[in-house]
Amino acid sequence: MTGNRSRRRGRWALLDVIRGITLLSMIAYHGAWDLVYLAGVDWPWYHSEGTFYWQQSICWTFLLLSGFCMTLSVHKWRRGALVFAAGLLVTAATLVFLPQDRVVFGVLTFLGSAMLLTAFLERFLEAIPPVIGLVLCAALFYVTRWVNGGSLQLWRGVTVPLPSAWYQGNIMTWLGFTDPSFYSTDYFSLLPWIFLFWCGLYLGELVQGWGEWKNAVLRIDIPPLSFLGRNSLLIYLLHQPVLYMLVTLGTRYLRV
């Protein structure tokens, strides 16, 4: 945000450290995925609920951090367009080289869309007090969490089905109403994830209002991890091709 609240600029190293830790976790997760699905490694645990929570911890952290950092961003439109373009690049590359493992509407496409939408709605979002915005977005995320599967969640075990007619085509799939024929190995639609992104946004607004004492904590730096965090987009784009190459070469070597 860039209104009266968000003239506060600067980079807090701890955010990059957390992003760097999450990036390492993501690389490990994708490396395990490659071993199981590309190299054919038999690893029963990878198909367990624990892996789901591992994956969720990665995406939740990235989305919350990205929303948080929107309160510090100067060039929101440019950053959003760059990340969205990176998402299109990932989609194009997987469609050409790995069509069976294609990434359509993946996390980068979502993040770029969320940044651009947030920039567009900036004045509206800024008009909502941070505490109310955080609570409201958390509630909306909870309600729409399983919208991809065709329903809203009022509370645990109580759902409201949505019209099947909504679940058709690419535009509706991008929004969150997933076409039954759609397939992607990485899928993040606007709903429900935009509300988690905005939770990070309002959390960032709250933290910035905590006073100067917070800077001592948020400036904690672990240089190797903060380096990874500062270069997360480039590393994200490069890590999977590198992992794929290593797994492919390793599999061929072991079979010789």
N, C-alpha and C positions, 0 to 999 in steps of 0.2 A: 504494500500500500504506500501511497506517496502523499497522502493528505496531511493534515495537521499532526497525526500520530507518528508518521513514519519519515521524519527527517533524520532519524538516527541511522547513521551509516557506519560501516566498518565490518570487518570479518572476525568472527569469533572462532578461534582455533578449535575449541571443543566440538563444535558442530562438524568440522572436517574430520576430527578424530573419530567421532561416532560414525560418520559416513564411511570412513576408511575401514573400520571394523566390520561394518555391515557389508562393504564391498568384498572383503575377504571371505565372509560367510557365504555370500552369493557365488563367488568363484568356486568355493568348495562344493556348494549345492549343485551348480551346473556341471562341475567335474564329475560328481557322483552320478548325475543324470546321464552324462555321456558314457560312463562306464557301464551303466545298467542297460541303457537303450541302444547305444551304438556298438559297444564292445561285447554286449551280451553277458556281463558279469552277473552271477546269481547272488543277489543281496536281498533277502526277504525283508529286512528291516526297512529298506528304502520304499517299500510299498505299504508301510504302516502309517498310523495316525501321527507318529512322531515326525515323520518327514513333512506332513502337511503343516504342522505347527512350525517347523523349521522354515519352510517356504513362506509362511504367513509372517513370521517375525522379520524376515528380510524385507518383504514388500511393505509392511506396515511402517517399519522404520524409515525406509526410503521416502514413502509418501508423506509421512509426518514431517520429516526433515525438509523436503522440498517445499511443502506449504509454509513451514516456519521461515525458510530462507526468502520467501516472497516478500516478507516484511523488510528485508534488507536489500532487496534487488533494486538497482537503479534503472536497468534497461529490460523491463519485463517483456515487452513485445518482442524485442530482438532475441532474448533468451528463449522465450517460448517458441519462436519460429525456428531457432537453431535446433532445439530438442525435438520438435515435431519433424523437422527435416531428417534428423538422425534416425527417428523411428521409421520414416519412409525408406531410408537407406537399408535398415535392417530387414524390413519387409521385402524389398526388392532383391536383396542378396539371398535371403532364404528361399524365395520363390524360384530363383534361378538355380541355386546350387543345392538346396535341401528342400525341395517342394514337399516331401513327405513329413518334414519337421518345420514347416513354414511358421513364421511369426507374423500375424496380422492383428492389428490393434493391440500391440504389445505395450509394455510399460513405458517406453519412450514416447510412443504415439500418445498415450494417455497423458503423460506428464506435460508434453508440449501443448496438448489440447487444454489441460487444466490451467497452465500458465497463461495461455492466450485468453481463455474464458475469464480468469480472475482479473487480468488486465482490463478486459472489456467491462466487467461488472465492478470495477474497483470502487467507485463512489457509493454504489449500493452496499457492498460488503463493508465498507468503512463506516457506514452510518449505523451499523449494528454494534452495540457494546461488546467487547471481547468475551466477557463471561457468558452473555446470552448467546453469542455466535458459536462459542465452543460447545455449550450444552445442546443447542439446537442442531448443530451439525452432527454431534455424536448420536443424538436421537434419530436423525434422519439416516445416518449410516446404519444404525441398528435395524431400522425398519426396512431399508432397501437392500440389506446385505445379500439376500438370496434372490434378487430380482432377475439375475441371469437365468435362474431355474424356473421362473414363471410365477413368483409370488412375492408378496410383502409379508414381513414378519412383525406382528403386533407385539408379541412377547414369545418366549421360548415355547415351542410346540403349537402356537396359534398363528396360523398364516391366512392370508387372503389371496386367492388365485387371481391372476391378471388375465385379460383377454388374450387368447392365443393369436388373434389377428394382429396383435402388436409385434409378434415375434417373427418378422419377415424382413429380409433385405439387409444390406450392409449398413445403411444409415441407422436403422433401428438397432442393429447389433453393436455398432459403435456407441450408441446411447446406453445400451445395457439390456435391450430386449433381444436376446440372442437367437438368431435364426437356427432352427434345428439342424440344418446342413452345414453350419459354420464349423470350421476346425482351425485351431491355432495352438501351438505349444506354449504360447505366452499371450494371455488375453486379459486386458484391463480396460473395461468399458467406463464411460463417464459415471454411470450409476452402477454400483454404489460408491465408487472410489473417490469421486469428487468431494464427497462429504468428509472423508478421512483427510484428504488434502487440505480442505478448509479448516478442519480441526487443528492441523499444524499451523495454518495461517493465524488463527485466533490465539493459539497457544503462544506463538511468537509475539503477538501484540501484548499478551499478558506479561510475558517475561520481560519485554522491553520497558514495562512500567514498574518493575520491581526496584528500581533505584540503582545507584552505582555499585553497590556491593556485589551484584550479580556478575560484573565484569571480571572479578578475580577468579570466579569459577569458570566462566565461559571462555576465558583466555588460556585455560590449561591446554598445553600443547604436547603431543607426542609426535615429533617431526615425521617419522616414517609413515605413520597412520594419517596425519593431516595432509601429507603429500598425496597419498592415495585419494583422500577425500576431495582435494582441490582439483584432481584430474580424473574424477569419477566418470565423466561422460566418455572421454577417450578410452579409458580402461574398459568400460562397459562394451564399447564397440569392438575392442580388440580381443577381449578375453576369450570369447567363445570360439572364434576361428583358431586361436592358439591352442585351446583345450582340444578342439576337434582334431587338429593336426597331431597333437601329442598322443591322443587316444588311438587315432588311426595308425600312426607309426608304431606305437607300442603293441597294438593288436597284431600287426603284420610281423613284427619282430618275434613275438612270442609264438606265433604259429609257424615260423620258419623251422 
